[in-house]
Amino acid sequence: MPLGVLAVLAVYFLLGLGRDPYILPSALINTPVAAFDLPAIQGEIKGFSNSDLKGRVSLVNVFGSWCAACQEEHGFLMKLSRQNIIPVYGIDWREADRKAGPAWLKRYGNPYTLVGDDPKSLGAIAFGVTGAPESFLIDKDGVIRFKHTGPITHEIWTKKFSPIISELRK
């Protein structure tokens, strides 16, 4: 009996080693973004809502100043913003201090077209967020088409995001 249990556990762990930890399935893929309306972060005039996502393919990035992986990703988002490839919207998620996110963006640069303040996870719930950073590609009709968990790098952008964006723009 103990050998049988050990064998089952070994198979389970071996299968788990072959999986990409950044691929988390989402039940919200191919569904419209749920209604949300986030206030602006401190220092900005306009917040961010689901209605801002209609009319063009866009990227939504969930971040927090407290998130080490978000800091790793931020340089790439700044580069993406300067290239003006796609509008990038931000959700500043679960800041303990509401001034921390705006201060972080002021210090490192703001790559976002609009940023919503999300202390109660209303925006995060609309996207089914499980952690930060997470990024979502939204089509011109406001439908979630792709989810990426973890920092976006140049390689990930080239292999995953760019082909999907090209398809969505057709």
N, C-alpha and C positions, 0 to 999 in steps of 0.2 A: 504494500500500500504506500509506504513512504517514497519508494522509488517511482511509483506511478505519479504521485503528486509532484515530485521533483522533475520528472520528465515533462509534465504539462507546463510547469512554471518555466522550464528551460525553453520550450518551444515559444511560449508567450513572450519571453524576454528577447529571444533571437528575432522574432518577427518585429518587435518594437524597435530594435536597432536599425532596421532598414527603412524606417519611416522618417520623413522630414518633420522635425518638431515645429516648423513654421507653417505647416499646412494644417489648418484647423477648419474643418468643414463648417459652413454656415447655412442655416436653413433659409436665410434671407437673400441668397443669391437668386437673381432673376425675379425679384419682387420690388415694387416701388418703395423708396425710402419712406418710412413712417413719418407722419407729421411731427415736426419739432420746431421750436422757435427759441433760439438761445440769445440772451442779451450780449451786447458787445463786451469785450474785455476792457478793463480800465484803460482809458486813453484813446479808445477807438469810438467812432460815432455810430457805426452800424453793426449789429449782431449778425447772426447766421441762422438761416432756416432752410427747411427742405425746398421751399419755393425758389431759392437761389440756385438750385441745381438743375433747373429746367432750361432747355434750349441749346445746351452744348455738353460735350463730353468733359467730365471734370474728375478731379482727384480730391478725396476727403481724407485728411490725416488727423488721427487722434494722438495727442501728445500731452505731456506734462513737464513742467520744469524739474520735477522730482525724478524723472525717468532717465536713467543712464543711457539706455538704448536710443532714446529720443535725441539725446545730445550727440550720439554717434551718427545718427541719420540727418541731423539738421544741416550740415554742410552740403549734403547732396540736394536737399530741398531748396536751399538758397540758390544753388547752381541751376536747378530746374526752373525756379522762378525767374531768374535772369534770362534764361533761354526762351521764356514765354511759350513753351510747348503746349501747356495745358493749364487751365486755372486750378490753383491748389487752395482748398479751403481747410481751415483748421478748427479743431475742437479742443480747447484747453480743458482737459479732463481732471476733475477731482483735486484741484489745488487746495492744500490746507490753508494757505494764505492767498487770498484773491489777488494780491499785488505781485505774487511770485511769477506767474506766467507772463504778464505784461513786461515785467522787469527783465525776464530772461529773453524775451523777443527783442526788447530794446538793446540789450547787450550784444546778442548774437545775430540780430537781423530778423526781419519778419518776411518769410516767403509766401505768406497767405494773402489771398484776395480778400477774404473775410475770415474773422476768427470769432467763434462763439465761446462764451464762458459756460462751462458745464459742471458746476459743483455738485449737482444732484443726479448726474448721469442721464439726463433726459435725452440728450443727443446720442450718447453712447448706447442707450437702449434702442433707439431708432435704427442703429446699425448693427446691433448684436455684438458690441465690443466685449472682448474677454480680457484685454490687457492693452498696454501701450508699449511701443507704438503699433498702431494698426492703420492700414490704408485701404481705401475702397475706390474702385473705378465706378463712376456713375455715368450712364448713357444720357443722351439728350432729352429723354423722356422722364428722367429722375429714377431710373431703375438701377439697382445695385447689380453690377455685372462681374465684379472680381473683388476678392478680399485677400490682403496680404498681412500676415502677422509678423512683426519684427521690423528691424530697420530696413529701409530701401537703400540699396547700393547701386552703383552704376551697372554692375553685372545683372542684378535682379531686374533693374529697370529695362535693360536691353533684352533679356530673355523672356520676361513675363509681361511687363506692362506695355512696352512698345507695340508688340504684335496685337494685343487686345485693343489698344487705342486705335490702331490702324483699321481694325475690323469694325469697331464701333463708329468710326467716322465715315464709313462707306454708306 
